[in-house]
Amino acid sequence: MSDRIGNDTLQRYEQIVTRAKELIAQVTKAQFALGDMALEIEPMRAVGGSMPNGTDDLFTVTESLQMFADDIGVEAPDG
């Protein structure tokens, strides 16, 4: 086996892989934390949520989660 991977030494490559795995773990934790926050805003309920059609006082589930996504600067998931 070569002592280089691409432009890096094998040792540097292994450091990069270790750091990449750490970043992926952080992303995963962040995704779960964001999901927990979304569930606090709109807990799991029967199909359609508590107010599937909305009212003057309440947002629909989709509207609430879209507002949350917009306010934190991410794309709301489909479906």
LINQUI-V549991 format. One line per field, one symbol per residue. phi: phi as a letter, one per 30 degrees, with the letter a starting at -180 (. if undefined). psi: psi as a letter, one per 40 degrees, with the letter a starting at -180 (. if undefined). burial: # if it has 9 or more other C-alpha atoms within 8 Angstrom, else .. Layout:
phi = ???
psi = ???
burial = ???
//
This chain:
phi = .ddbciccdeddeddddddddddddddddddddddddddddbddbeejidbecibdcbddeedddddedddcibddddi
psi = iieihbeiiddddddddddddddddddddddddddddddddgihaiheadgdeiaddiiidddddddddddefihhii.
burial = ....#..###..#........................##..#......#.#..#....###..###.###.........
//
